[in-house]
Amino acid sequence: MIKATIKGTIPSKSNCYKVIKLGNKCSLGKSKALKDYEKSFFIQLPPALRGLMIDGFFEFYIDVFYPSQRSDLDNSLKAALDCLQMAKTIKNDNKCVKIVAQKAIDKDDPRIEFEIKPI
């Protein structure tokens, strides 16, 4: 089982994209909050987990500590899994077969604590 804690408030994936104009076309781009969180996530992720590349099925257990009650738990799950995929800890988040998530409030120390269990 792989465990880690990442400090900071995880952004809601549903609110982390903005419409950007590329010439005559529009596209979705990541918000500064999401980009900053992804950088912080990678820096805080233990080096042994970067590039680990779990390519089989896995279970994901996560406790999300928010600074207030306003955030939705489900919107944070995708952001966490996407960060793990970008760090190459997991090959693809579509291999996640089980998610157990809990929401808690800690205004002084927002964070996520997670475990990945390859199966």
N, CA, C and O atoms as a Tinker XYZ file with bonds, in Angstrom:
   476  protein
     1  N      0.837000   -1.174000    0.000000    73     2
     2  CA     0.000000    0.000000    0.000000    64     1     3
     3  C      0.888000    1.245000    0.000000    63     2     4     5
     4  O      1.911000    1.297000    0.683000    81     3
     5  N      0.482000    2.226000   -0.765000    73     3     6
     6  CA     1.239000    3.462000   -0.928000    64     5     7
     7  C      0.466000    4.584000   -0.233000    63     6     8     9
     8  O     -0.724000    4.765000   -0.491000    81     7
     9  N      1.128000    5.331000    0.640000    73     7    10
    10  CA     0.477000    6.395000    1.398000    64     9    11
    11  C      1.224000    7.710000    1.222000    63    10    12    13
    12  O      2.445000    7.730000    1.065000    81    11
    13  N      0.468000    8.814000    1.253000    73    11    14
    14  CA     1.091000   10.137000    1.203000    64    13    15
    15  C      0.108000   11.183000    1.702000    63    14    16    17
    16  O     -1.103000   10.966000    1.721000    81    15
    17  N      0.656000   12.321000    2.104000    73    15    18
    18  CA    -0.128000   13.489000    2.503000    64    17    19
    19  C      0.344000   14.666000    1.662000    63    18    20    21
    20  O      1.544000   14.886000    1.499000    81    19
    21  N     -0.604000   15.412000    1.136000    73    19    22
    22  CA    -0.306000   16.613000    0.350000    64    21    23
    23  C     -1.000000   17.780000    1.030000    63    22    24    25
    24  O     -2.224000   17.782000    1.163000    81    23
    25  N     -0.233000   18.769000    1.461000    73    23    26
    26  CA    -0.768000   19.948000    2.144000    64    25    27
    27  C     -1.352000   20.928000    1.133000    63    26    28    29
    28  O     -0.922000   20.990000   -0.019000    81    27
    29  N     -2.337000   21.687000    1.590000    73    27    30
    30  CA    -2.966000   22.707000    0.749000    64    29    31
    31  C     -4.393000   22.325000    0.400000    63    30    32    33
    32  O     -4.790000   21.166000    0.524000    81    31
    33  N     -5.151000   23.306000   -0.033000    73    31    34
    34  CA    -6.543000   23.085000   -0.402000    64    33    35
    35  C     -6.620000   22.582000   -1.835000    63    34    36    37
    36  O     -6.198000   23.270000   -2.765000    81    35
    37  N     -7.152000   21.398000   -2.009000    73    35    38
    38  CA    -7.289000   20.832000   -3.342000    64    37    39
    39  C     -8.409000   21.581000   -4.069000    63    38    40    41
    40  O     -9.505000   21.738000   -3.530000    81    39
    41  N     -8.133000   22.041000   -5.287000    73    39    42
    42  CA    -9.175000   22.781000   -6.007000    64    41    43
    43  C    -10.240000   21.845000   -6.551000    63    42    44    45
    44  O     -9.988000   20.664000   -6.794000    81    43
    45  N    -11.412000   22.383000   -6.733000    73    43    46
    46  CA   -12.504000   21.633000   -7.345000    64    45    47
    47  C    -12.259000   21.554000   -8.837000    63    46    48    49
    48  O    -12.119000   22.583000   -9.499000    81    47
    49  N    -12.205000   20.357000   -9.370000    73    47    50
    50  CA   -11.926000   20.165000  -10.789000    64    49    51
    51  C    -12.981000   20.847000  -11.654000    63    50    52    53
    52  O    -12.662000   21.318000  -12.746000    81    51
    53  N    -14.220000   20.912000  -11.196000    73    51    54
    54  CA   -15.282000   21.496000  -12.011000    64    53    55
    55  C    -15.135000   23.006000  -12.167000    63    54    56    57
    56  O    -15.683000   23.579000  -13.109000    81    55
    57  N    -14.412000   23.657000  -11.273000    73    55    58
    58  CA   -14.241000   25.113000  -11.348000    64    57    59
    59  C    -12.838000   25.528000  -11.758000    63    58    60    61
    60  O    -12.475000   26.693000  -11.596000    81    59
    61  N    -12.040000   24.608000  -12.285000    73    59    62
    62  CA   -10.627000   24.893000  -12.534000    64    61    63
    63  C    -10.273000   25.093000  -13.999000    63    62    64    65
    64  O     -9.099000   25.078000  -14.368000    81    63
    65  N    -11.259000   25.273000  -14.808000    73    63    66
    66  CA   -10.972000   25.505000  -16.218000    64    65    67
    67  C    -11.592000   26.817000  -16.648000    63    66    68    69
    68  O    -12.653000   27.206000  -16.160000    81    67
    69  N    -10.922000   27.496000  -17.566000    73    67    70
    70  CA   -11.439000   28.751000  -18.107000    64    69    71
    71  C    -11.392000   28.666000  -19.625000    63    70    72    73
    72  O    -10.588000   27.926000  -20.192000    81    71
    73  N    -12.247000   29.417000  -20.265000    73    71    74
    74  CA   -12.263000   29.452000  -21.723000    64    73    75
    75  C    -11.150000   30.385000  -22.174000    63    74    76    77
    76  O    -11.056000   31.526000  -21.724000    81    75
    77  N    -10.305000   29.879000  -23.073000    73    75    78
    78  CA    -9.224000   30.706000  -23.622000    64    77    79
    79  C     -9.378000   30.757000  -25.137000    63    78    80    81
    80  O     -9.848000   29.802000  -25.755000    81    79
    81  N     -8.982000   31.865000  -25.722000    73    79    82
    82  CA    -9.094000   32.048000  -27.166000    64    81    83
    83  C     -7.739000   31.795000  -27.804000    63    82    84    85
    84  O     -6.730000   32.382000  -27.413000    81    83
    85  N     -7.734000   30.918000  -28.785000    73    83    86
    86  CA    -6.532000   30.588000  -29.543000    64    85    87
    87  C     -6.791000   30.945000  -31.001000    63    86    88    89
    88  O     -7.279000   30.117000  -31.770000    81    87
    89  N     -6.467000   32.163000  -31.375000    73    87    90
    90  CA    -6.780000   32.623000  -32.726000    64    89    91
    91  C     -8.279000   32.748000  -32.873000    63    90    92    93
    92  O     -8.920000   33.496000  -32.135000    81    91
    93  N     -8.841000   32.022000  -33.818000    73    91    94
    94  CA   -10.287000   32.046000  -34.038000    64    93    95
    95  C    -11.015000   30.947000  -33.278000    63    94    96    97
    96  O    -12.234000   30.822000  -33.390000    81    95
    97  N    -10.290000   30.159000  -32.513000    73    95    98
    98  CA   -10.882000   29.033000  -31.805000    64    97    99
    99  C    -10.860000   29.274000  -30.301000    63    98   100   101
   100  O    -10.028000   30.022000  -29.785000    81    99
   101  N    -11.783000   28.630000  -29.618000    73    99   102
   102  CA   -11.814000   28.666000  -28.154000    64   101   103
   103  C    -11.513000   27.273000  -27.626000    63   102   104   105
   104  O    -11.839000   26.263000  -28.249000    81   103
   105  N    -10.891000   27.252000  -26.476000    73   103   106
   106  CA   -10.556000   25.983000  -25.843000    64   105   107
   107  C    -10.644000   26.168000  -24.334000    63   106   108   109
   108  O    -10.857000   27.276000  -23.842000    81   107
   109  N    -10.479000   25.073000  -23.615000    73   107   110
   110  CA   -10.450000   25.150000  -22.160000    64   109   111
   111  C     -9.009000   25.108000  -21.687000    63   110   112   113
   112  O     -8.216000   24.291000  -22.155000    81   111
   113  N     -8.679000   25.980000  -20.768000    73   111   114
   114  CA    -7.344000   25.999000  -20.185000    64   113   115
   115  C     -7.451000   25.894000  -18.676000    63   114   116   117
   116  O     -8.467000   26.256000  -18.082000    81   115
   117  N     -6.397000   25.398000  -18.071000    73   115   118
   118  CA    -6.372000   25.252000  -16.611000    64   117   119
   119  C     -6.266000   26.615000  -15.946000    63   118   120   121
   120  O     -5.582000   27.513000  -16.437000    81   119
   121  N     -6.952000   26.750000  -14.823000    73   119   122
   122  CA    -6.863000   27.987000  -14.046000    64   121   123
   123  C     -5.517000   28.028000  -13.331000    63   122   124   125
   124  O     -4.839000   27.010000  -13.196000    81   123
   125  N     -5.143000   29.219000  -12.878000    73   123   126
   126  CA    -3.902000   29.369000  -12.136000    64   125   127
   127  C     -3.944000   28.546000  -10.850000    63   126   128   129
   128  O     -2.934000   27.969000  -10.447000    81   127
   129  N     -5.106000   28.490000  -10.208000    73   127   130
   130  CA    -5.231000   27.719000   -8.960000    64   129   131
   131  C     -4.928000   26.245000   -9.204000    63   130   132   133
   132  O     -4.244000   25.616000   -8.396000    81   131
   133  N     -5.427000   25.685000  -10.304000    73   131   134
   134  CA    -5.175000   24.282000  -10.602000    64   133   135
   135  C     -3.704000   24.056000  -10.962000    63   134   136   137
   136  O     -3.102000   23.084000  -10.508000    81   135
   137  N     -3.131000   24.932000  -11.761000    73   135   138
   138  CA    -1.709000   24.801000  -12.120000    64   137   139
   139  C     -0.823000   24.878000  -10.880000    63   138   140   141
   140  O      0.120000   24.102000  -10.731000    81   139
   141  N     -1.138000   25.822000   -9.992000    73   139   142
   142  CA    -0.348000   25.970000   -8.764000    64   141   143
   143  C     -0.476000   24.727000   -7.880000    63   142   144   145
   144  O      0.511000   24.278000   -7.297000    81   143
   145  N     -1.687000   24.170000   -7.777000    73   143   146
   146  CA    -1.872000   22.978000   -6.964000    64   145   147
   147  C     -1.113000   21.795000   -7.552000    63   146   148   149
   148  O     -0.493000   21.030000   -6.814000    81   147
   149  N     -1.156000   21.637000   -8.873000    73   147   150
   150  CA    -0.437000   20.537000   -9.513000    64   149   151
   151  C      1.058000   20.618000   -9.237000    63   150   152   153
   152  O      1.696000   19.598000   -8.976000    81   151
   153  N      1.623000   21.823000   -9.291000    73   151   154
   154  CA     3.051000   21.999000   -8.987000    64   153   155
   155  C      3.341000   21.642000   -7.531000    63   154   156   157
   156  O      4.303000   20.933000   -7.234000    81   155
   157  N      2.500000   22.139000   -6.633000    73   155   158
   158  CA     2.686000   21.866000   -5.213000    64   157   159
   159  C      2.545000   20.371000   -4.919000    63   158   160   161
   160  O      3.304000   19.814000   -4.126000    81   159
   161  N      1.575000   19.734000   -5.560000    73   159   162
   162  CA     1.361000   18.296000   -5.393000    64   161   163
   163  C      2.622000   17.534000   -5.779000    63   162   164   165
   164  O      3.081000   16.668000   -5.033000    81   163
   165  N      3.175000   17.851000   -6.928000    73   163   166
   166  CA     4.354000   17.136000   -7.413000    64   165   167
   167  C      5.550000   17.338000   -6.485000    63   166   168   169
   168  O      6.291000   16.393000   -6.213000    81   167
   169  N      5.737000   18.558000   -6.001000    73   167   170
   170  CA     6.851000   18.848000   -5.094000    64   169   171
   171  C      6.709000   18.084000   -3.782000    63   170   172   173
   172  O      7.695000   17.583000   -3.241000    81   171
   173  N      5.476000   17.995000   -3.269000    73   171   174
   174  CA     5.241000   17.329000   -1.984000    64   173   175
   175  C      5.176000   15.808000   -2.089000    63   174   176   177
   176  O      5.378000   15.111000   -1.094000    81   175
   177  N      4.901000   15.294000   -3.267000    73   175   178
   178  CA     4.797000   13.850000   -3.443000    64   177   179
   179  C      6.149000   13.207000   -3.153000    63   178   180   181
   180  O      7.154000   13.628000   -3.724000    81   179
   181  N      6.203000   12.210000   -2.292000    73   179   182
   182  CA     7.492000   11.577000   -1.994000    64   181   183
   183  C      8.171000   11.101000   -3.287000    63   182   184   185
   184  O      7.512000   10.522000   -4.150000    81   183
   185  N      9.481000   11.340000   -3.426000    73   183   186
   186  CA    10.193000   10.966000   -4.655000    64   185   187
   187  C      9.992000    9.509000   -5.067000    63   186   188   189
   188  O      9.983000    9.198000   -6.258000    81   187
   189  N      9.831000    8.618000   -4.095000    73   187   190
   190  CA     9.646000    7.200000   -4.424000    64   189   191
   191  C      8.329000    6.957000   -5.169000    63   190   192   193
   192  O      8.177000    5.935000   -5.839000    81   191
   193  N      7.379000    7.888000   -5.057000    73   191   194
   194  CA     6.085000    7.721000   -5.725000    64   193   195
   195  C      6.047000    8.364000   -7.109000    63   194   196   197
   196  O      5.163000    8.060000   -7.910000    81   195
   197  N      6.998000    9.251000   -7.393000    73   195   198
   198  CA     7.055000    9.878000   -8.712000    64   197   199
   199  C      7.598000    8.867000   -9.714000    63   198   200   201
   200  O      8.678000    8.307000   -9.524000    81   199
   201  N      6.849000    8.643000  -10.766000    73   199   202
   202  CA     7.294000    7.708000  -11.794000    64   201   203
   203  C      7.101000    6.251000  -11.410000    63   202   204   205
   204  O      7.604000    5.364000  -12.100000    81   203
   205  N      6.392000    5.985000  -10.337000    73   203   206
   206  CA     6.163000    4.609000   -9.889000    64   205   207
   207  C      5.418000    3.796000  -10.950000    63   206   208   209
   208  O      5.700000    2.614000  -11.149000    81   207
   209  N      4.472000    4.437000  -11.624000    73   207   210
   210  CA     3.735000    3.891000  -12.760000    64   209   211
   211  C      3.009000    2.582000  -12.447000    63   210   212   213
   212  O      3.302000    1.533000  -13.022000    81   211
   213  N      2.066000    2.673000  -11.529000    73   211   214
   214  CA     1.161000    1.552000  -11.287000    64   213   215
   215  C      0.294000    1.433000  -12.527000    63   214   216   217
   216  O     -0.487000    2.337000  -12.828000    81   215
   217  N      0.423000    0.320000  -13.254000    73   215   218
   218  CA    -0.314000    0.210000  -14.518000    64   217   219
   219  C     -1.476000   -0.775000  -14.454000    63   218   220   221
   220  O     -2.198000   -0.945000  -15.436000    81   219
   221  N     -1.659000   -1.417000  -13.319000    73   219   222
   222  CA    -2.779000   -2.338000  -13.159000    64   221   223
   223  C     -3.911000   -1.686000  -12.386000    63   222   224   225
   224  O     -3.900000   -0.482000  -12.130000    81   223
   225  N     -4.876000   -2.495000  -12.025000    73   223   226
   226  CA    -6.020000   -2.003000  -11.262000    64   225   227
   227  C     -5.597000   -1.650000   -9.838000    63   226   228   229
   228  O     -4.688000   -2.255000   -9.268000    81   227
   229  N     -6.284000   -0.651000   -9.282000    73   227   230
   230  CA    -5.962000   -0.216000   -7.929000    64   229   231
   231  C     -7.196000    0.336000   -7.232000    63   230   232   233
   232  O     -8.176000    0.725000   -7.867000    81   231
   233  N     -7.119000    0.359000   -5.905000    73   231   234
   234  CA    -8.124000    0.995000   -5.067000    64   233   235
   235  C     -7.534000    2.296000   -4.543000    63   234   236   237
   236  O     -6.330000    2.386000   -4.304000    81   235
   237  N     -8.380000    3.297000   -4.365000    73   235   238
   238  CA    -7.942000    4.625000   -3.949000    64   237   239
   239  C     -8.722000    5.041000   -2.706000    63   238   240   241
   240  O     -9.951000    5.115000   -2.727000    81   239
   241  N     -8.001000    5.308000   -1.632000    73   239   242
   242  CA    -8.593000    5.743000   -0.366000    64   241   243
   243  C     -8.112000    7.161000   -0.100000    63   242   244   245
   244  O     -6.909000    7.420000   -0.130000    81   243
   245  N     -9.028000    8.078000    0.158000    73   243   246
   246  CA    -8.630000    9.471000    0.334000    64   245   247
   247  C     -9.467000   10.147000    1.416000    63   246   248   249
   248  O    -10.684000    9.976000    1.488000    81   247
   249  N     -8.786000   10.910000    2.245000    73   247   250
   250  CA    -9.426000   11.801000    3.212000    64   249   251
   251  C     -9.073000   13.221000    2.773000    63   250   252   253
   252  O     -7.898000   13.563000    2.634000    81   251
   253  N    -10.089000   14.034000    2.559000    73   251   254
   254  CA    -9.879000   15.408000    2.114000    64   253   255
   255  C    -10.256000   16.336000    3.255000    63   254   256   257
   256  O    -11.394000   16.331000    3.725000    81   255
   257  N     -9.295000   17.129000    3.693000    73   255   258
   258  CA    -9.494000   18.091000    4.769000    64   257   259
   259  C     -9.586000   19.482000    4.157000    63   258   260   261
   260  O     -8.588000   20.024000    3.681000    81   259
   261  N    -10.787000   20.058000    4.170000    73   259   262
   262  CA   -11.039000   21.379000    3.591000    64   261   263
   263  C    -10.966000   22.451000    4.669000    63   262   264   265
   264  O    -11.122000   22.158000    5.854000    81   263
   265  N    -10.727000   23.708000    4.253000    73   263   266
   266  CA   -10.723000   24.780000    5.243000    64   265   267
   267  C    -12.139000   25.204000    5.666000    63   266   268   269
   268  O    -12.309000   25.878000    6.682000    81   267
   269  N    -13.161000   24.803000    4.878000    73   267   270
   270  CA   -14.546000   25.125000    5.230000    64   269   271
   271  C    -15.470000   24.041000    4.665000    63   270   272   273
   272  O    -15.031000   23.148000    3.941000    81   271
   273  N    -16.742000   24.138000    5.008000    73   271   274
   274  CA   -17.733000   23.157000    4.594000    64   273   275
   275  C    -18.167000   23.327000    3.126000    63   274   276   277
   276  O    -18.844000   22.449000    2.593000    81   275
   277  N    -17.801000   24.415000    2.473000    73   275   278
   278  CA   -18.351000   24.767000    1.154000    64   277   279
   279  C    -17.974000   23.810000    0.026000    63   278   280   281
   280  O    -18.762000   23.657000   -0.907000    81   279
   281  N    -16.839000   23.175000    0.061000    73   279   282
   282  CA   -16.352000   22.365000   -1.053000    64   281   283
   283  C    -17.082000   21.031000   -1.167000    63   282   284   285
   284  O    -17.523000   20.450000   -0.176000    81   283
   285  N    -17.193000   20.565000   -2.417000    73   283   286
   286  CA   -17.791000   19.258000   -2.697000    64   285   287
   287  C    -16.705000   18.204000   -2.774000    63   286   288   289
   288  O    -15.700000   18.387000   -3.462000    81   287
   289  N    -16.901000   17.122000   -2.085000    73   287   290
   290  CA   -15.916000   16.041000   -2.049000    64   289   291
   291  C    -15.683000   15.435000   -3.430000    63   290   292   293
   292  O    -14.539000   15.202000   -3.821000    81   291
   293  N    -16.753000   15.182000   -4.162000    73   291   294
   294  CA   -16.605000   14.497000   -5.444000    64   293   295
   295  C    -15.771000   15.274000   -6.457000    63   294   296   297
   296  O    -15.093000   14.667000   -7.287000    81   295
   297  N    -15.806000   16.593000   -6.406000    73   295   298
   298  CA   -15.021000   17.394000   -7.348000    64   297   299
   299  C    -13.524000   17.323000   -7.086000    63   298   300   301
   300  O    -12.726000   17.605000   -7.981000    81   299
   301  N    -13.137000   16.955000   -5.883000    73   299   302
   302  CA   -11.718000   16.862000   -5.549000    64   301   303
   303  C    -11.098000   15.538000   -5.965000    63   302   304   305
   304  O     -9.882000   15.451000   -6.139000    81   303
   305  N    -11.908000   14.519000   -6.122000    73   303   306
   306  CA   -11.382000   13.195000   -6.451000    64   305   307
   307  C    -10.687000   13.189000   -7.804000    63   306   308   309
   308  O     -9.597000   12.633000   -7.941000    81   307
   309  N    -11.301000   13.795000   -8.792000    73   307   310
   310  CA   -10.717000   13.824000  -10.141000    64   309   311
   311  C     -9.398000   14.596000  -10.139000    63   310   312   313
   312  O     -8.439000   14.184000  -10.792000    81   311
   313  N     -9.345000   15.700000   -9.419000    73   311   314
   314  CA    -8.109000   16.483000   -9.359000    64   313   315
   315  C     -6.972000   15.663000   -8.748000    63   314   316   317
   316  O     -5.845000   15.695000   -9.243000    81   315
   317  N     -7.266000   14.931000   -7.676000    73   315   318
   318  CA    -6.232000   14.113000   -7.020000    64   317   319
   319  C     -5.746000   13.007000   -7.955000    63   318   320   321
   320  O     -4.542000   12.789000   -8.085000    81   319
   321  N     -6.669000   12.315000   -8.598000    73   319   322
   322  CA    -6.278000   11.238000   -9.514000    64   321   323
   323  C     -5.506000   11.781000  -10.722000    63   322   324   325
   324  O     -4.548000   11.158000  -11.181000    81   323
   325  N     -5.917000   12.923000  -11.224000    73   323   326
   326  CA    -5.192000   13.526000  -12.349000    64   325   327
   327  C     -3.767000   13.914000  -11.954000    63   326   328   329
   328  O     -2.838000   13.758000  -12.746000    81   327
   329  N     -3.595000   14.417000  -10.734000    73   327   330
   330  CA    -2.247000   14.757000  -10.262000    64   329   331
   331  C     -1.384000   13.501000  -10.150000    63   330   332   333
   332  O     -0.203000   13.524000  -10.495000    81   331
   333  N     -1.966000   12.420000   -9.675000    73   331   334
   334  CA    -1.207000   11.164000   -9.572000    64   333   335
   335  C     -0.832000   10.639000  -10.957000    63   334   336   337
   336  O      0.235000   10.053000  -11.139000    81   335
   337  N     -1.703000   10.850000  -11.913000    73   335   338
   338  CA    -1.397000   10.412000  -13.276000    64   337   339
   339  C     -0.304000   11.300000  -13.889000    63   338   340   341
   340  O      0.589000   10.799000  -14.572000    81   339
   341  N     -0.374000   12.607000  -13.646000    73   339   342
   342  CA     0.655000   13.517000  -14.169000    64   341   343
   343  C      2.022000   13.225000  -13.556000    63   342   344   345
   344  O      3.046000   13.381000  -14.220000    81   343
   345  N      2.041000   12.805000  -12.298000    73   343   346
   346  CA     3.302000   12.474000  -11.616000    64   345   347
   347  C      3.785000   11.079000  -11.976000    63   346   348   349
   348  O      4.840000   10.638000  -11.519000    81   347
   349  N      3.006000   10.392000  -12.798000    73   347   350
   350  CA     3.321000    9.031000  -13.230000    64   349   351
   351  C      3.379000    8.043000  -12.066000    63   350   352   353
   352  O      4.106000    7.050000  -12.108000    81   351
   353  N      2.600000    8.337000  -11.031000    73   351   354
   354  CA     2.439000    7.377000   -9.944000    64   353   355
   355  C      1.503000    6.265000  -10.414000    63   354   356   357
   356  O      1.714000    5.087000  -10.128000    81   355
   357  N      0.477000    6.669000  -11.133000    73   355   358
   358  CA    -0.425000    5.714000  -11.775000    64   357   359
   359  C     -0.367000    5.955000  -13.279000    63   358   360   361
   360  O     -0.151000    7.081000  -13.726000    81   359
   361  N     -0.558000    4.902000  -14.046000    73   359   362
   362  CA    -0.514000    5.056000  -15.500000    64   361   363
   363  C     -1.782000    5.717000  -16.026000    63   362   364   365
   364  O     -1.728000    6.601000  -16.880000    81   363
   365  N     -2.935000    5.270000  -15.495000    73   363   366
   366  CA    -4.194000    5.820000  -15.968000    64   365   367
   367  C     -5.230000    5.699000  -14.854000    63   366   368   369
   368  O     -5.374000    4.646000  -14.233000    81   367
   369  N     -5.947000    6.797000  -14.615000    73   367   370
   370  CA    -6.941000    6.751000  -13.540000    64   369   371
   371  C     -8.155000    5.889000  -13.895000    63   370   372   373
   372  O     -9.003000    5.643000  -13.037000    81   371
   373  N     -8.249000    5.432000  -15.130000    73   371   374
   374  CA    -9.356000    4.538000  -15.471000    64   373   375
   375  C     -9.139000    3.126000  -14.908000    63   374   376   377
   376  O    -10.026000    2.278000  -15.005000    81   375
   377  N     -7.976000    2.875000  -14.329000    73   375   378
   378  CA    -7.699000    1.589000  -13.685000    64   377   379
   379  C     -8.152000    1.569000  -12.222000    63   378   380   381
   380  O     -8.011000    0.557000  -11.536000    81   379
   381  N     -8.691000    2.682000  -11.757000    73   379   382
   382  CA    -9.197000    2.756000  -10.384000    64   381   383
   383  C    -10.534000    2.021000  -10.323000    63   382   384   385
   384  O    -11.489000    2.396000  -11.002000    81   383
   385  N    -10.594000    0.971000   -9.503000    73   383   386
   386  CA   -11.805000    0.152000   -9.419000    64   385   387
   387  C    -12.613000    0.418000   -8.151000    63   386   388   389
   388  O    -13.753000   -0.030000   -8.028000    81   387
   389  N    -12.019000    1.148000   -7.214000    73   387   390
   390  CA   -12.720000    1.424000   -5.960000    64   389   391
   391  C    -12.197000    2.725000   -5.380000    63   390   392   393
   392  O    -10.989000    2.956000   -5.325000    81   391
   393  N    -13.124000    3.573000   -4.947000    73   391   394
   394  CA   -12.752000    4.822000   -4.268000    64   393   395
   395  C    -13.497000    4.876000   -2.948000    63   394   396   397
   396  O    -14.715000    4.710000   -2.899000    81   395
   397  N    -12.749000    5.112000   -1.881000    73   395   398
   398  CA   -13.331000    5.340000   -0.561000    64   397   399
   399  C    -12.859000    6.732000   -0.146000    63   398   400   401
   400  O    -11.665000    6.965000    0.039000    81   399
   401  N    -13.810000    7.649000   -0.002000    73   399   402
   402  CA   -13.464000    9.041000    0.261000    64   401   403
   403  C    -14.218000    9.563000    1.473000    63   402   404   405
   404  O    -15.374000    9.210000    1.708000    81   403
   405  N    -13.536000   10.417000    2.241000    73   403   406
   406  CA   -14.143000   11.069000    3.391000    64   405   407
   407  C    -13.811000   12.549000    3.361000    63   406   408   409
   408  O    -12.724000   12.949000    2.944000    81   407
   409  N    -14.748000   13.344000    3.803000    73   407   410
   410  CA   -14.571000   14.791000    3.877000    64   409   411
   411  C    -14.468000   15.195000    5.342000    63   410   412   413
   412  O    -15.220000   14.714000    6.189000    81   411
   413  N    -13.523000   16.086000    5.623000    73   411   414
   414  CA   -13.370000   16.621000    6.974000    64   413   415
   415  C    -13.021000   18.103000    6.861000    63   414   416   417
   416  O    -12.644000   18.582000    5.792000    81   415
   417  N    -13.149000   18.804000    7.948000    73   415   418
   418  CA   -12.835000   20.230000    7.984000    64   417   419
   419  C    -11.632000   20.446000    8.896000    63   418   420   421
   420  O    -11.609000   19.984000   10.036000    81   419
   421  N    -10.635000   21.157000    8.373000    73   419   422
   422  CA    -9.474000   21.571000    9.165000    64   421   423
   423  C     -9.027000   22.910000    8.607000    63   422   424   425
   424  O     -8.196000   22.965000    7.701000    81   423
   425  N     -9.576000   23.987000    9.146000    73   423   426
   426  CA    -9.306000   25.314000    8.582000    64   425   427
   427  C     -7.835000   25.713000    8.697000    63   426   428   429
   428  O     -7.357000   26.540000    7.921000    81   427
   429  N     -7.119000   25.136000    9.650000    73   427   430
   430  CA    -5.715000   25.495000    9.852000    64   429   431
   431  C     -4.741000   24.635000    9.048000    63   430   432   433
   432  O     -3.585000   25.017000    8.867000    81   431
   433  N     -5.193000   23.492000    8.568000    73   431   434
   434  CA    -4.285000   22.584000    7.867000    64   433   435
   435  C     -5.024000   21.795000    6.773000    63   434   436   437
   436  O     -5.143000   20.573000    6.865000    81   435
   437  N     -5.524000   22.498000    5.732000    73   435   438
   438  CA    -6.185000   21.764000    4.652000    64   437   439
   439  C     -5.180000   20.862000    3.944000    63   438   440   441
   440  O     -4.018000   21.224000    3.760000    81   439
   441  N     -5.661000   19.660000    3.545000    73   439   442
   442  CA    -4.744000   18.692000    2.946000    64   441   443
   443  C     -5.531000   17.509000    2.423000    63   442   444   445
   444  O     -6.736000   17.384000    2.643000    81   443
   445  N     -4.814000   16.646000    1.725000    73   443   446
   446  CA    -5.375000   15.337000    1.397000    64   445   447
   447  C     -4.419000   14.281000    1.944000    63   446   448   449
   448  O     -3.200000   14.453000    1.931000    81   447
   449  N     -4.989000   13.212000    2.413000    73   447   450
   450  CA    -4.222000   12.040000    2.846000    64   449   451
   451  C     -4.766000   10.886000    2.030000    63   450   452   453
   452  O     -5.967000   10.617000    2.063000    81   451
   453  N     -3.900000   10.198000    1.295000    73   451   454
   454  CA    -4.411000    9.152000    0.434000    64   453   455
   455  C     -3.565000    7.884000    0.496000    63   454   456   457
   456  O     -2.400000    7.895000    0.891000    81   455
   457  N     -4.208000    6.792000    0.087000    73   455   458
   458  CA    -3.552000    5.496000   -0.037000    64   457   459
   459  C     -3.947000    4.903000   -1.385000    63   458   460   461
   460  O     -5.088000    5.043000   -1.825000    81   459
   461  N     -3.007000    4.248000   -2.024000    73   459   462
   462  CA    -3.272000    3.530000   -3.258000    64   461   463
   463  C     -2.930000    2.070000   -2.984000    63   462   464   465
   464  O     -1.842000    1.739000   -2.513000    81   463
   465  N     -3.885000    1.220000   -3.291000    73   463   466
   466  CA    -3.677000   -0.206000   -3.045000    64   465   467
   467  C     -3.766000   -0.944000   -4.382000    63   466   468   469
   468  O     -4.866000   -1.164000   -4.888000    81   467
   469  N     -2.614000   -1.331000   -4.965000    73   467   470
   470  CA    -2.664000   -2.135000   -6.196000    64   469   471
   471  C     -3.330000   -3.478000   -5.916000    63   470   472   473
   472  O     -3.125000   -4.077000   -4.860000    81   471
   473  N     -4.122000   -3.938000   -6.868000    73   471   474
   474  CA    -4.788000   -5.241000   -6.682000    64   473   475
   475  C     -4.508000   -6.156000   -7.867000    63   474   476
   476  O     -4.981000   -7.292000   -7.895000    81   475
